[in-house]
Each structure stands twice: as structure tokens, then as C-alpha cells.
């Protein structure tokens, strides 16, 4: 796998390793990644594949340790923080998940996903005000494609605490600003479900 992105420190992996991974030949993939790391201990792609294999085995702690190694090799690679955050959520370590997603926000403030995941982590920590505040800030930062997702997530948070009127307003807003049919439909389904309850 040739690294054509600007993250030069990530390294490269031979195509056969990617094929092994796709075919779920995880033991072969692990051995090959270990061989690559023996000669180049800073090959971040090898750590990504080892992390993904650990996740498939539900070994989230090991996956996180592989991903944290990547943050040392290439600190500006944003997606690794998403992997770390998602694994902390699997472990129900929501404070750590929140911190990981805020690292991703710092690197990609225009993307909706890390804002929404940080908000969900805050909600799981029991801090509803923080969860809402994150999304309110996101509304002014996220690119147009992500605005409907932010509005939808705001709606789900409001609905979760019984603020149905606010939830409905956010779902309607999400539907109105959605740039594609899929996101319009997501909000429309939630609106229909809420109106059906009344």
C-alpha cells in the first residue's frame, strides 16, 4: 500500500498484507506486520492493521496501545484519534473517549463526526450541558455537509432527556439543511416517529 498522502511518516505496506487483512487471515497479517516493525519500528500503517486486528478480536486495550504508538510517529494524523475514541467507548471509558475526540477536533474542526462523538462521550459521562455545548460550538465550525448531522445529534440529545420540543426543532432543522436524500431521510424518520408518539 503506497502512502500518497501528506503523512509521510506513516510508511508503506506491501499489497499482500492488505489482501491478508481483507481475507481475514489475521495471523498471517500479524506476522507480516511484526516483520515490518522489526526492520522499521515506526511504520504506522503496520500499527493501524495490528490495531484493527485487535479490534476484531475485541481486544480494545491492545488496539488502543497500537494506535497510541501512531500518535507518536505522526502526531498530525487525525483519524487515529477516532479509532482510539471509539475503542474507549467500547470499554465504557467515556472520559478518555472524550479526550481522544477532542484531539481529533483540534486537527479537523470542520468535520462533524468528531464533534458528534465528543458530544456523545460527554453525554455518556453524564454531562448533558457539556454535550449540548460541544454541538452548539460545532454549528459554527463544521462544513455544510456536516451541519445536518450536528442538528440531528442535537435532537437525539434533547430527546434523550425529554426535551421533545427542542429535539423536534433540531430534527426539522437537520432535514432542512441536509444536502443529500439519505440525511434528509434520517431526520424525517425521527420526526415521523416523534409525531406518531403524540
Number of C-alpha atoms within 10 A of each C-alpha: 12 9 13 9 8 8 14 11 17 20 17 16 19 12 11 12 21 15 12 16 19 11 10 13 14 20 12 13 23 21 13 18 22 16 13 18 16 11 9 13 14 19 22 26 21 27 24 21 22 24 25 22 22 19 18 13 12 14 16 23 17 18 25 24 14 22 26 18 18 24 16 12 18 17 16 17 18 19 17 24 27 22 22 26 29 23 23 23 19 16 15 14 16 23 16 18 28 26 18 24 28 22 22 25 23 12 17 19 18 20 20 24 19 27 30 25 25 28 29 27 29 23 19 17 17 12 13 18 11 17 24 21 13 20 24 15 11 24 19 11 17 21 13 15 16 22 23 28 26 27 26 27 26 28 27 21 21 20 17 13 10 11 13 16 13 16 25 23 17 24 28 21 19 27 26 14 17 23 15 11 9 11 19 21 14 17 26 17 13 19 19 11 11 16 10 8 6 5
